[in-house]
Amino acid sequence: MDPPTLLELDRFLPYRLSVLSNRISQDIARLYAERFGLGVTQWRILAVVGRYPGLSATELAERTAMDKVAVSRAVNALIGERLLSRQADGADRRRSRLRLSLRGRRSYDQIVPLALEYERRLLSGLSADERQALQRLLGRLDESERAARET
């Protein structure tokens, strides 16, 4: 009988990416919670709507790969805090489009420099060539994941 195959978690890419992502998200969440009262999901939604205004909640969930229920709760909370506004889609009244409110834009404009500074510090140990390689590799992994999901 063959010995069981061991999964070496310290070398298993999905595990390593998940742990790193969780640590980074927790670091950022502390910063956003302390200064702005936002959780990770809420910040991600603000970031995406700030960059791509007019998305529906469904499109937002697809773009962020977040759970639709979590997105819906966070969107409602952000609307309640007057950081997002929801407007009916002119072409399809069943769908609504999300945009940053004036208050949401102000928060977004304060948070973006903090996010970019966090990223700068995170990447500071890499050379410019390594940062470019990382971006290329992440893009290729994203493509591979999409292809694997479709099969």
LINBELUR-V429769 format. One record per residue. RES is the residue in one letter. PHI is phi in radians with two decimals (none if undefined). Layout:
res	phi
RES	PHI
RES	PHI
This chain:
res	phi
M	none
D	-1.27
P	-1.15
P	-1.11
T	-1.30
L	-1.69
L	-1.68
E	-1.47
L	-1.01
D	-1.16
R	-2.04
F	-1.48
L	-0.95
P	-1.01
Y	-1.15
R	-1.09
L	-1.12
S	-1.12
V	-1.11
L	-1.08
S	-1.07
N	-1.10
R	-1.11
I	-1.11
S	-1.06
Q	-1.15
D	-1.04
I	-1.16
A	-1.05
R	-1.06
L	-1.08
Y	-1.23
A	-1.19
E	-1.13
R	-1.57
F	-2.21
G	1.21
L	-1.91
G	-1.55
V	-1.03
T	-1.08
Q	-1.10
W	-1.13
R	-1.04
I	-1.14
L	-1.03
A	-1.10
V	-1.23
V	-1.17
G	-1.10
R	-1.49
Y	-2.23
P	-1.11
G	1.65
L	-1.26
S	-1.47
A	-1.08
T	-1.13
E	-1.11
L	-1.10
A	-1.09
E	-1.15
R	-1.14
T	-1.67
A	0.99
M	-1.79
D	-1.06
K	-1.06
V	-1.15
A	-1.10
V	-1.11
S	-1.06
R	-1.08
A	-1.16
V	-1.05
N	-1.08
A	-1.12
L	-1.17
I	-1.16
G	-1.08
E	-1.49
R	1.09
L	-1.70
L	-2.18
S	-2.16
R	-2.13
Q	-2.25
A	-1.10
D	-1.26
G	-1.07
A	-1.50
D	-2.48
R	-1.11
R	-1.32
R	-1.85
S	-2.12
R	-1.92
L	-1.85
R	-2.48
L	-1.24
S	-1.36
L	-1.04
R	-1.11
G	-1.12
R	-1.12
R	-1.11
S	-1.10
Y	-1.00
D	-1.15
Q	-1.46
I	-1.37
V	-0.94
P	-1.07
L	-1.16
A	-1.11
L	-1.15
E	-1.18
Y	-1.08
E	-1.07
R	-1.03
R	-1.12
L	-1.08
L	-1.59
S	-1.08
G	-1.43
L	-1.88
S	-1.29
A	-1.03
D	-1.11
E	-1.18
R	-1.12
Q	-1.13
A	-1.10
L	-1.05
Q	-1.05
R	-1.08
L	-1.14
L	-1.10
G	-1.08
R	-1.18
L	-1.10
D	-1.06
E	-1.09
S	-1.10
E	-1.11
R	-1.08
A	-1.12
A	-1.15
R	-1.17
E	-1.37
T	-1.59
